[in-house]
């Protein structure tokens, strides 16, 4: 093993919160002080024009593949896109060369699952790299995110449900052939839920996996960079009311989010990147757009599922395949210690990479480094897929 948010708007304090409520207010406000002060030197109108300019010219999130729709168990349409490999010269080595030889067996497919409040376009850089390498890849939007349909209000969100959604996408977009599963944050949890419920799929078809900035559980211990005591009070006294408001007064909260977009943009950057000032402004704005596009009632509906997430035992399904566990050193959402826990559960399979200075959206903040490690994973997975073929032929598969 190698070692290498939804924004909380103005707090709605309820009568009786008293001193505890006031203390939490100070803590929550403290998270935004730095970004607010930073913006005092630039006019709001100028910042708005800059955002509009970046929106109109930014190339990120523009890659499109062959569209398809899988149907979840409750009828929710799950949108996905497939990037098919182009013919590659036989002389090319590695993953591209393997796929370019067009073996009789189905090609390896890499399935990407995105994180909370994001969408399939958050994999922009990795998608571009795999196109260049000629790798078959599937990108999908989790329920109620991106281009996927809104889930019925009566369907409670759970990580297990997301795992079954992923199974529906795999069945529709990659029904045969070896698989590599790549998940970021909530997407990594979705992958674990798939393994917990469909271990035979992992054993028979998965030849590699990547867990990027994710967690196997104990997310209720995360403090998001705030003092633990204050965060615990925040969870007990403020968040339940805030999420209820987001669910029943959605339009009102959306208006508030739009009105405070400038301040929230700074908070998003702080929690997305380890070194926000070093990130390309177009990339940072792209990240903001992804999060802004997630309706606040979806934010509220998904959040409770993370406290119930516990899939450490499910990781055993990946102990016989190469696994990349990658995290940003300064990740405040799913701290690097959670990735270390995942790697410790897979001592013989996992390659742990902690990226110095990077935050939660490490695949956007350090795309070249992520590309290098994903390429290495695919090399190992390709070899694993090739090794499985003779055994599959002997058993008649």
Buried (B, 14 or more C-beta within 10 A) or exposed (E): BEEBBBBBBEBEBEEEBEEBBEBBBEBBEEBBEEBEEBBEEEEEEEBEEEBEEBEEEBEBBEBEBEEBBBBBEEEBBBBBBBBEBEEBEEEBEBBBBBBBEEEEBBBBBBBBBBBBBBBBBBBBBBBBBBBEBBBBBBBBBBBBBBBBBBBEEEBEBBBBBBBBBBBBBBEBBBEEBBBBBBBBBBBBBBBBBBBBBBEEBBEEBBBBBBBBBBBBBBBEEBBBBBEEEBBBBBBEBBBEBBBEBBBEBBEEBBEBBEEBBBBBBBBBBBBBBBBBEEBEBBBBBBBBBBBBBBBBBBBBBBBBBBEEBBBBEBBBBBEBBBBBBBBBBBBBBBBBBBBBBBBBBBEEBBBBBBBEBBBBBBBBBBBEBBBEBBBBBBBBBBBBBBEBBEEEEEEEE
